[in-house]
Amino acid sequence: ALEAERGWDIFHRHDANGDGRISRMEFAEVMCTMMKAKDPGDIPRERLDRFWKEADVHSHGSIGFEDFLAWVRKYTSSWEEHGIASAVYSRLGMRRTSTSASDL
């Protein structure tokens, strides 16, 4: 329930045009928030591509809240305990030692 509320907050905060969907460009901003990066350019393109493919399961070019939440749930098993950035890195099999965008 709490992860759905947080997911809803993140989703709507980044749905810039208010159409109820997250575009690939908006998703890059979501990733900045989740990974504590300053700019989408700080996140490797391959990583953004991988996450987008996982989230946009129907290849529509945008995702609704249900698809977004399903994607978020893959990475949030430890969200409560460690924060979303740590959960994402943990899922990737990486250990993050700094919150600096240069570490991405």
PyMOL commands that place a pseudoatom at each C-alpha (Angstrom):
pseudoatom trace, name=CA, resn=ALA, resi=1, chain=A, elem=C, hetatm=0, pos=[0.000, 0.000, 0.000]
pseudoatom trace, name=CA, resn=LEU, resi=2, chain=A, elem=C, hetatm=0, pos=[2.771, 2.445, 0.908]
pseudoatom trace, name=CA, resn=GLU, resi=3, chain=A, elem=C, hetatm=0, pos=[4.754, 1.618, -2.234]
pseudoatom trace, name=CA, resn=ALA, resi=4, chain=A, elem=C, hetatm=0, pos=[1.627, 2.318, -4.321]
pseudoatom trace, name=CA, resn=GLU, resi=5, chain=A, elem=C, hetatm=0, pos=[1.221, 5.707, -2.647]
pseudoatom trace, name=CA, resn=ARG, resi=6, chain=A, elem=C, hetatm=0, pos=[4.867, 6.585, -3.244]
pseudoatom trace, name=CA, resn=GLY, resi=7, chain=A, elem=C, hetatm=0, pos=[4.658, 5.284, -6.797]
pseudoatom trace, name=CA, resn=TRP, resi=8, chain=A, elem=C, hetatm=0, pos=[1.541, 7.426, -7.368]
pseudoatom trace, name=CA, resn=ASP, resi=9, chain=A, elem=C, hetatm=0, pos=[3.344, 10.486, -6.027]
pseudoatom trace, name=CA, resn=ILE, resi=10, chain=A, elem=C, hetatm=0, pos=[6.405, 9.911, -8.234]
pseudoatom trace, name=CA, resn=PHE, resi=11, chain=A, elem=C, hetatm=0, pos=[4.249, 9.117, -11.270]
pseudoatom trace, name=CA, resn=HIS, resi=12, chain=A, elem=C, hetatm=0, pos=[2.144, 12.257, -11.023]
pseudoatom trace, name=CA, resn=ARG, resi=13, chain=A, elem=C, hetatm=0, pos=[5.052, 14.494, -10.135]
pseudoatom trace, name=CA, resn=HIS, resi=14, chain=A, elem=C, hetatm=0, pos=[6.735, 13.501, -13.416]
pseudoatom trace, name=CA, resn=ASP, resi=15, chain=A, elem=C, hetatm=0, pos=[3.647, 13.379, -15.642]
pseudoatom trace, name=CA, resn=ALA, resi=16, chain=A, elem=C, hetatm=0, pos=[4.580, 16.851, -16.893]
pseudoatom trace, name=CA, resn=ASN, resi=17, chain=A, elem=C, hetatm=0, pos=[1.734, 17.272, -19.363]
pseudoatom trace, name=CA, resn=GLY, resi=18, chain=A, elem=C, hetatm=0, pos=[-0.881, 15.688, -17.079]
pseudoatom trace, name=CA, resn=ASP, resi=19, chain=A, elem=C, hetatm=0, pos=[-2.053, 13.135, -19.640]
pseudoatom trace, name=CA, resn=GLY, resi=20, chain=A, elem=C, hetatm=0, pos=[-1.971, 10.253, -17.140]
pseudoatom trace, name=CA, resn=ARG, resi=21, chain=A, elem=C, hetatm=0, pos=[0.955, 8.618, -18.915]
pseudoatom trace, name=CA, resn=ILE, resi=22, chain=A, elem=C, hetatm=0, pos=[4.731, 8.808, -18.571]
pseudoatom trace, name=CA, resn=SER, resi=23, chain=A, elem=C, hetatm=0, pos=[6.632, 9.313, -21.808]
pseudoatom trace, name=CA, resn=ARG, resi=24, chain=A, elem=C, hetatm=0, pos=[10.189, 8.104, -22.299]
pseudoatom trace, name=CA, resn=MET, resi=25, chain=A, elem=C, hetatm=0, pos=[11.445, 11.643, -21.658]
pseudoatom trace, name=CA, resn=GLU, resi=26, chain=A, elem=C, hetatm=0, pos=[9.383, 11.925, -18.469]
pseudoatom trace, name=CA, resn=PHE, resi=27, chain=A, elem=C, hetatm=0, pos=[10.625, 8.463, -17.451]
pseudoatom trace, name=CA, resn=ALA, resi=28, chain=A, elem=C, hetatm=0, pos=[14.217, 9.723, -17.669]
pseudoatom trace, name=CA, resn=GLU, resi=29, chain=A, elem=C, hetatm=0, pos=[13.277, 12.362, -15.094]
pseudoatom trace, name=CA, resn=VAL, resi=30, chain=A, elem=C, hetatm=0, pos=[11.680, 9.659, -12.936]
pseudoatom trace, name=CA, resn=MET, resi=31, chain=A, elem=C, hetatm=0, pos=[14.969, 7.757, -13.056]
pseudoatom trace, name=CA, resn=CYS, resi=32, chain=A, elem=C, hetatm=0, pos=[16.835, 10.878, -11.942]
pseudoatom trace, name=CA, resn=THR, resi=33, chain=A, elem=C, hetatm=0, pos=[14.557, 11.107, -8.928]
pseudoatom trace, name=CA, resn=MET, resi=34, chain=A, elem=C, hetatm=0, pos=[14.791, 7.421, -8.116]
pseudoatom trace, name=CA, resn=MET, resi=35, chain=A, elem=C, hetatm=0, pos=[18.543, 7.186, -8.585]
pseudoatom trace, name=CA, resn=LYS, resi=36, chain=A, elem=C, hetatm=0, pos=[19.291, 10.600, -7.054]
pseudoatom trace, name=CA, resn=ALA, resi=37, chain=A, elem=C, hetatm=0, pos=[20.927, 11.893, -10.229]
pseudoatom trace, name=CA, resn=LYS, resi=38, chain=A, elem=C, hetatm=0, pos=[20.996, 15.562, -11.167]
pseudoatom trace, name=CA, resn=ASP, resi=39, chain=A, elem=C, hetatm=0, pos=[20.346, 15.059, -14.859]
pseudoatom trace, name=CA, resn=PRO, resi=40, chain=A, elem=C, hetatm=0, pos=[19.283, 12.170, -17.138]
pseudoatom trace, name=CA, resn=GLY, resi=41, chain=A, elem=C, hetatm=0, pos=[22.682, 12.482, -18.824]
pseudoatom trace, name=CA, resn=ASP, resi=42, chain=A, elem=C, hetatm=0, pos=[24.235, 11.328, -15.548]
pseudoatom trace, name=CA, resn=ILE, resi=43, chain=A, elem=C, hetatm=0, pos=[22.606, 7.906, -15.950]
pseudoatom trace, name=CA, resn=PRO, resi=44, chain=A, elem=C, hetatm=0, pos=[24.151, 5.598, -18.553]
pseudoatom trace, name=CA, resn=ARG, resi=45, chain=A, elem=C, hetatm=0, pos=[21.973, 5.444, -21.684]
pseudoatom trace, name=CA, resn=GLU, resi=46, chain=A, elem=C, hetatm=0, pos=[22.029, 1.637, -21.633]
pseudoatom trace, name=CA, resn=ARG, resi=47, chain=A, elem=C, hetatm=0, pos=[20.572, 1.667, -18.133]
pseudoatom trace, name=CA, resn=LEU, resi=48, chain=A, elem=C, hetatm=0, pos=[17.815, 4.084, -19.101]
pseudoatom trace, name=CA, resn=ASP, resi=49, chain=A, elem=C, hetatm=0, pos=[17.062, 1.951, -22.173]
pseudoatom trace, name=CA, resn=ARG, resi=50, chain=A, elem=C, hetatm=0, pos=[16.928, -1.222, -20.098]
pseudoatom trace, name=CA, resn=PHE, resi=51, chain=A, elem=C, hetatm=0, pos=[14.602, 0.251, -17.495]
pseudoatom trace, name=CA, resn=TRP, resi=52, chain=A, elem=C, hetatm=0, pos=[12.371, 1.783, -20.171]
pseudoatom trace, name=CA, resn=LYS, resi=53, chain=A, elem=C, hetatm=0, pos=[12.030, -1.560, -21.977]
pseudoatom trace, name=CA, resn=GLU, resi=54, chain=A, elem=C, hetatm=0, pos=[11.088, -3.194, -18.679]
pseudoatom trace, name=CA, resn=ALA, resi=55, chain=A, elem=C, hetatm=0, pos=[8.506, -0.500, -17.893]
pseudoatom trace, name=CA, resn=ASP, resi=56, chain=A, elem=C, hetatm=0, pos=[6.999, -0.086, -21.391]
pseudoatom trace, name=CA, resn=VAL, resi=57, chain=A, elem=C, hetatm=0, pos=[6.052, -3.751, -21.661]
pseudoatom trace, name=CA, resn=HIS, resi=58, chain=A, elem=C, hetatm=0, pos=[3.526, -3.084, -24.437]
pseudoatom trace, name=CA, resn=SER, resi=59, chain=A, elem=C, hetatm=0, pos=[5.921, -0.889, -26.474]
pseudoatom trace, name=CA, resn=HIS, resi=60, chain=A, elem=C, hetatm=0, pos=[3.400, 1.950, -26.643]
pseudoatom trace, name=CA, resn=GLY, resi=61, chain=A, elem=C, hetatm=0, pos=[6.007, 4.658, -26.148]
pseudoatom trace, name=CA, resn=SER, resi=62, chain=A, elem=C, hetatm=0, pos=[4.434, 5.721, -22.859]
pseudoatom trace, name=CA, resn=ILE, resi=63, chain=A, elem=C, hetatm=0, pos=[3.297, 3.972, -19.704]
pseudoatom trace, name=CA, resn=GLY, resi=64, chain=A, elem=C, hetatm=0, pos=[0.241, 4.320, -17.507]
pseudoatom trace, name=CA, resn=PHE, resi=65, chain=A, elem=C, hetatm=0, pos=[0.269, 4.114, -13.755]
pseudoatom trace, name=CA, resn=GLU, resi=66, chain=A, elem=C, hetatm=0, pos=[-0.398, 0.354, -13.644]
pseudoatom trace, name=CA, resn=ASP, resi=67, chain=A, elem=C, hetatm=0, pos=[2.641, -0.439, -15.799]
pseudoatom trace, name=CA, resn=PHE, resi=68, chain=A, elem=C, hetatm=0, pos=[4.712, 2.083, -13.863]
pseudoatom trace, name=CA, resn=LEU, resi=69, chain=A, elem=C, hetatm=0, pos=[3.724, 0.559, -10.532]
pseudoatom trace, name=CA, resn=ALA, resi=70, chain=A, elem=C, hetatm=0, pos=[4.446, -2.963, -11.801]
pseudoatom trace, name=CA, resn=TRP, resi=71, chain=A, elem=C, hetatm=0, pos=[7.909, -1.781, -12.837]
pseudoatom trace, name=CA, resn=VAL, resi=72, chain=A, elem=C, hetatm=0, pos=[8.513, 0.019, -9.529]
pseudoatom trace, name=CA, resn=ARG, resi=73, chain=A, elem=C, hetatm=0, pos=[7.520, -3.087, -7.577]
pseudoatom trace, name=CA, resn=LYS, resi=74, chain=A, elem=C, hetatm=0, pos=[10.391, -5.003, -9.187]
pseudoatom trace, name=CA, resn=TYR, resi=75, chain=A, elem=C, hetatm=0, pos=[12.801, -2.667, -7.428]
pseudoatom trace, name=CA, resn=THR, resi=76, chain=A, elem=C, hetatm=0, pos=[11.074, -1.797, -4.179]
pseudoatom trace, name=CA, resn=SER, resi=77, chain=A, elem=C, hetatm=0, pos=[11.383, -4.882, -2.011]
pseudoatom trace, name=CA, resn=SER, resi=78, chain=A, elem=C, hetatm=0, pos=[13.891, -2.964, 0.100]
pseudoatom trace, name=CA, resn=TRP, resi=79, chain=A, elem=C, hetatm=0, pos=[12.487, 0.513, -0.620]
pseudoatom trace, name=CA, resn=GLU, resi=80, chain=A, elem=C, hetatm=0, pos=[11.285, 1.018, 2.937]
pseudoatom trace, name=CA, resn=GLU, resi=81, chain=A, elem=C, hetatm=0, pos=[14.502, -0.134, 4.537]
pseudoatom trace, name=CA, resn=HIS, resi=82, chain=A, elem=C, hetatm=0, pos=[17.135, 1.425, 2.266]
pseudoatom trace, name=CA, resn=GLY, resi=83, chain=A, elem=C, hetatm=0, pos=[15.428, 3.902, -0.076]
pseudoatom trace, name=CA, resn=ILE, resi=84, chain=A, elem=C, hetatm=0, pos=[14.551, 3.515, -3.740]
pseudoatom trace, name=CA, resn=ALA, resi=85, chain=A, elem=C, hetatm=0, pos=[18.014, 4.346, -5.135]
pseudoatom trace, name=CA, resn=SER, resi=86, chain=A, elem=C, hetatm=0, pos=[19.607, 1.590, -3.065]
pseudoatom trace, name=CA, resn=ALA, resi=87, chain=A, elem=C, hetatm=0, pos=[16.816, -0.808, -4.049]
pseudoatom trace, name=CA, resn=VAL, resi=88, chain=A, elem=C, hetatm=0, pos=[17.410, -0.136, -7.748]
pseudoatom trace, name=CA, resn=TYR, resi=89, chain=A, elem=C, hetatm=0, pos=[21.168, -0.610, -7.439]
pseudoatom trace, name=CA, resn=SER, resi=90, chain=A, elem=C, hetatm=0, pos=[20.697, -3.725, -5.343]
pseudoatom trace, name=CA, resn=ARG, resi=91, chain=A, elem=C, hetatm=0, pos=[18.426, -5.195, -8.007]
pseudoatom trace, name=CA, resn=LEU, resi=92, chain=A, elem=C, hetatm=0, pos=[21.083, -4.410, -10.607]
pseudoatom trace, name=CA, resn=GLY, resi=93, chain=A, elem=C, hetatm=0, pos=[23.633, -6.305, -8.528]
pseudoatom trace, name=CA, resn=MET, resi=94, chain=A, elem=C, hetatm=0, pos=[25.653, -3.190, -7.860]
pseudoatom trace, name=CA, resn=ARG, resi=95, chain=A, elem=C, hetatm=0, pos=[26.620, -1.522, -4.630]
pseudoatom trace, name=CA, resn=ARG, resi=96, chain=A, elem=C, hetatm=0, pos=[26.348, 2.208, -4.522]
pseudoatom trace, name=CA, resn=THR, resi=97, chain=A, elem=C, hetatm=0, pos=[28.757, 3.885, -2.153]
pseudoatom trace, name=CA, resn=SER, resi=98, chain=A, elem=C, hetatm=0, pos=[27.877, 7.485, -2.904]
pseudoatom trace, name=CA, resn=THR, resi=99, chain=A, elem=C, hetatm=0, pos=[24.866, 9.525, -3.930]
pseudoatom trace, name=CA, resn=SER, resi=100, chain=A, elem=C, hetatm=0, pos=[26.965, 11.596, -6.292]
pseudoatom trace, name=CA, resn=ALA, resi=101, chain=A, elem=C, hetatm=0, pos=[25.686, 11.628, -9.858]
pseudoatom trace, name=CA, resn=SER, resi=102, chain=A, elem=C, hetatm=0, pos=[29.248, 11.103, -11.047]
pseudoatom trace, name=CA, resn=ASP, resi=103, chain=A, elem=C, hetatm=0, pos=[29.082, 7.603, -9.565]
pseudoatom trace, name=CA, resn=LEU, resi=104, chain=A, elem=C, hetatm=0, pos=[26.287, 6.559, -11.909]
for i in range(1, 104): cmd.bond("trace and resi %d" % i, "trace and resi %d" % (i + 1))
show_as sticks, trace
zoom trace
